[in-house]
Amino acid sequence: MRMAGRTPVNFDDEMEEALAEPVAIDGTKKLAIKRSLLAEVKRRRRSQALLDMISSWEAEEGPIDQEHLDWADAVLDRQGVDR
């Protein structure tokens, strides 16, 4: 059985302000911090998996050509995605 660890964290005013939104959703600071941390880890893993998939595809098929990159940029622009 694994024991839970404790890590004290001090928040400045900016962090306290940023924490207010997830606390309003999750109800407590502790739960908001846990859920936010897990969500960020999942987001980073998905991002890395996508980068790994692209690298693997390029290793097999060759680099993505500029025409396709331009098309992808146009799609992202139409969707309003920040880059």
HELIX and SHEET records of a PDB file:
HELIX    1   1 ASP A   13  ASP A   26  1                                  14    
HELIX    2   2 LYS A   29  GLU A   61  1                                  33    
HELIX    3   3 GLN A   66  ARG A   78  1                                  13    
END                                                                             
